[in-house]
Amino acid sequence: MPTPKQTRFVEEYLVDLNGKQAAIRAGYSPKTAEVQASRLLRNAKVEKALEAAMLARSKRTEVSADHVVNEFARIAFANMRDYWPRPGETIDLHRLDQDRTAAVEEIVIHESVDPSGVLHRHIRLKLRDKQRALDSLARHLGIFTDGVGHKSSIEARVSAMSPEERVACAEQLLESAQKYLPQYEEWERKRSREG
């Protein structure tokens, strides 16, 4: 069972999935919030609580990762040719199925009547950002990871830290390592006597 502060972190993390901001809102120091968030997100109790909370939210909203991926796929694989009118017709929005309309960002309909009383309709469609949807799908599927290595690797986490956050992390590591220093010093003395 997570502590009350960890539970608060889980609640705040679900707001925007921003670990650093969630840690600050949960009451952790802004100076070490990113390090704390990283530590909390690796904590087994916090991971389990987050998983349960996300599953509950998914059931509540009826939104799953599959739904999100499918929506990205609709946008990513939309083809402008699917919207072209058939010979002798203008774009008929009624013949567009749910997959086609999901990819539409904007529809502009311009109607005018010429001097002879004939109605002319011009429809302009703008599709959603295909590249962005493909990038999101690729990240979700692990196809690429921004060339930095896996986002949870130590190298990636450290390179994403500010200098202040690195110092705070190093201070935490040194503090945690204090309990091992007497053994290290004894090992060094023994090694120097033997050498």
Buried (B, 14 or more C-beta within 10 A) or exposed (E): EBEEEBBBBBBBBBEEEEBBBBBBBBEBEEEBBBBBBBBBBEBEBBBEBBEEBBEEEBEEEEEEEEEBBEBBBBBBEBEEEEBEEEEEEEBEBEEBEEBBEBBBEEEEEEEEEEEEEEEEEEBEBEBBEBEEBBBBBBBEEEEEBEEEEEEEEEEBBEEEBEEEBBBBBEEBEEEEEEEEEEEEEEEEEEEEEEE
